[in-house]
Amino acid sequence: MSDGRLRQLATRFGVAPSYVDEGGVCRLVNDASLRRVLSVMGVHAQDSTQLTERMREVRVGRWREMVDPVMVVRMDQLPRTVPIRLPVAVDQLRQITLTWRLRKEQGEVLTGRSVGSRIKILGTTIQDSRRYCEVALPFPRGLPLGYHSLTVEASGPGIGQCAAMALVVVPRQCYLHPAVMDSRRTWGITIQLYGLRSTKNWGVGDFRDLKEMIQWAGRELGADLLGVNPLHALPPGQVSPYSPSSRLFHHALYLDLEGIPEFREASSIQAKVRAPAFQARLAALRRSPTVQYEAVERIKRGVLEELFRLFQRRHLARNTATARAFHRFVRRQGEALQRFALFRTLEEQMTRRRKVAGTDSHGWRSWPPAYQHPESPAVKQVAMRDQSRLQFFQYVEWQCQQQLHAVQSAAKRSGMAIGLYKDMAVGIDPGGADSWAFQDQLVASASIGTPPELFSPNGQRWNLSPFHPSRIGKDGYRLFANCYRRAMEACGLIRIDHAMGLFRLFWIPDGLVSAQGTYVKYPAEDLLGILALESHRERVMVIGEDLGTVTPSIRTRLMAGGLLSYRLLLFEQTARGRFAKPSRFPTAAAASVTTHDLPTLRGFWIGRDIELKAQLGLYTQPEWLKRDMVTRARDKQALLDALSGEKLLPAGTSRKANAVPRLTDELCRAIYAYVARTPSRLVLISLEDLLGDIETPNVPGEHAYPSWRIKAGPHGSTWEDWTKLDQVQMMAQTIESQRTQG
């Protein structure tokens, strides 16, 4: 029989004792799973004695804290009071003096005091034979948007306490760009940067390609934005942009090395790159239909090391203006960049040691214990001893940020209203830099994932560490604010992957399967408020990816927070299997046909995704394959019916889906015209659909498909060729005309 107290304890810590799956079935989580999830959170309740002790701690714990660590409030709903908890009885309050000191973000300091009988009582209790009073401190009036700090001191007979809390005042909603409010509704293209082919890159799409493509998309196609996959720094050997080592810093592989100032100053390095043998290696990497990450990394790293050594000699050693600019950058980035560079330095050293020893590396948790925490004495010695190596990684990040700012500047000059649109991953690789640097705020022995569902009967384990829901607020949500702030640099729009993670995430403790996991709740209103504040400060819009098992209430709260919904035509169907009419799409949304985890439009029509799943052995039950084939035939017919209903079906196209073996360019344009007719503020088209590709960038799961490696466009072509394709120009004109008519 389930223990009711255990379920109460789980609920208190945000661990769901049950949840409703995508089929509407309520799934009860067994006690063993609840205990495991609580345990990885640091709440041990393995037997009756521990459970009793944890329940007591829950009951008493809040009263022992004089103030909450953080208070996030809306500017339009400022509270009247700040609750203060004191270990005194009511009759003792007359002798108590509360003194407070508020430091505003800009430095101004306000002070005040409340004495004796003027202190308003909010509540009383007795816990462990001790009396407590909760009293009201007047909330400071006229507090502006921003991050402030409040210190409260209580003094009197038998009491002398002092505590501090962060006060964060936030706007009601995220920023909304004026361009999406006028009659000319905006549209743009989404790309996988690594997959860009060009005549200039070194085998992987880079920031030069991005800059040139964004100028072309703005000037020639009339697009208002260009979206890219997450640009986060990745762990060695990782290729998925959604499994970052750090969400704060960037993947050096995307650097345009020839655009770095030191490259332009170094004739010897230029000569090396122009040598026939070197150019032959680059040509082979460009010709490859997939990105050869390891080979590209080796060739780029060698040149990057030379560029940094030149920077050291010409600038750091002479303390030039450029060196001083670099030092200012490092200071602005603060401790986060210091820890990231320190981690990368240690990661290099540990990888070399393991190669010598012939063992595999599994991230920092496999390092010697002395190096497993950023504040350990051994780590501090490395920081002092290897300053040059730390500066190398800081230099690399400096170059990444400079080149990204140049991309956004180019976008604005090309006439784009929004410019660069960046994606933000939901979690952190458990062996990565952020996991090491901020391990007190992450949970090491659990992974984010999904419960069993229709398209993933065994569920999914993403191998991403979740944030600890109660620890992330201890420092005033500074880490989250920093993540949002960094994501919003040098762009006009970000998309938060799996935005449901602001509310809840599905945790799977190590050693358990997906069916044994459950959802864990997060302080959504606080996180949404911090997001809105950073959005307004940076003047950057936000899309919340709300696909999959997102509940209607979560979707409503995301949109109330000013996040644009993410609506895909392939998912927008009625209960009877009909595609939603364009007018039924919400205004506060970014609309598209498909995305990187789904088949391309042409791949969808020929059932390429179903074929791939069969080839990869993902259909472990024969009926699943049959189910998908029947559903696809129905969906194709429903799509033609929807086009016909909007009078968009091209002349001469059969009304019967089984008579249309492949999508023509005209039919593809008609489908995007359908989406462009929606009132949604943004319309997005993937580069793969713009070029007519069949293969999708990613097939979720562990298998032999080359996910995150496939280059876009016809083999042998480059993006310079794509600019001359009639189908590209005509697709852009179709979307532009539909958006303008709207």
Sequence and secondary structure as in RCSB ss.txt:
>XXXX:A:sequence
MSDGRLRQLATRFGVAPSYVDEGGVCRLVNDASLRRVLSVMGVHAQDSTQLTERMREVRVGRWREMVDPVMVVRM
DQLPRTVPIRLPVAVDQLRQITLTWRLRKEQGEVLTGRSVGSRIKILGTTIQDSRRYCEVALPFPRGLPLGYHSL
TVEASGPGIGQCAAMALVVVPRQCYLHPAVMDSRRTWGITIQLYGLRSTKNWGVGDFRDLKEMIQWAGRELGADL
LGVNPLHALPPGQVSPYSPSSRLFHHALYLDLEGIPEFREASSIQAKVRAPAFQARLAALRRSPTVQYEAVERIK
RGVLEELFRLFQRRHLARNTATARAFHRFVRRQGEALQRFALFRTLEEQMTRRRKVAGTDSHGWRSWPPAYQHPE
SPAVKQVAMRDQSRLQFFQYVEWQCQQQLHAVQSAAKRSGMAIGLYKDMAVGIDPGGADSWAFQDQLVASASIGT
PPELFSPNGQRWNLSPFHPSRIGKDGYRLFANCYRRAMEACGLIRIDHAMGLFRLFWIPDGLVSAQGTYVKYPAE
DLLGILALESHRERVMVIGEDLGTVTPSIRTRLMAGGLLSYRLLLFEQTARGRFAKPSRFPTAAAASVTTHDLPT
LRGFWIGRDIELKAQLGLYTQPEWLKRDMVTRARDKQALLDALSGEKLLPAGTSRKANAVPRLTDELCRAIYAYV
ARTPSRLVLISLEDLLGDIETPNVPGEHAYPSWRIKAGPHGSTWEDWTKLDQVQMMAQTIESQRTQG
>XXXX:A:secstr
   HHHHHHHHHTTB SEEE TTS EEE  HHHHHHHHHHTT   SSHHHHHHHHHHHHHHHHHSSS SEEEEEG
GG  SEEEEEESS GGGGGG EEEEEEE TTS EEEEEEEGGGSEEEEEEEETTEEEEEEEEE  TT  SEEEEE
EEEEEETTEEEEEEEEEEEE SS    GGGTSSS EEEEEE GGG   SSSSSS  HHHHHHHHHHHHHTT  SE
EEE   EE  TT   TTS SEEEEE GGG  GGGSHHHHH HHHHHHHHSHHHHHHHHHHHH SB  HHHHHHHH
HHHHHHHHHHHIIIIITTT HHHHHHHHHHHHHHHHHHHHHHHHHHHHHHHHHHHHHT    SGGGS GGGSSTT
SHHHHHHHHHTHHHHHHHHHHHHHHHHHHHHHHHHHHHTT SSEEEEEE SSB TTSHHHHHTGGGB TTEEEEE
 SBTTBTT EE   B B TTTTTTTTTHHHHHHHHHHTTT SEEEETTGGGGTEEEEEETT  GGG EEEE  HH
HHHHHHHHHHHHHT EEEE   SS  HHHHHHHHHTT BEEEEGGG B TTS B  GGGS SSEEEES  TTS  
HHHHHHTHHHHHHHHTT   SHHHHHHHHHHHHHHHHHHHHHHHHTT S TT  S GGG  S  HHHHHHHHHHH
HTS  SEEEEEHHHHHT  S S   SSSSS TTTB  SSTT  HHHHTT HHHHHHHHHHHHHHHH 
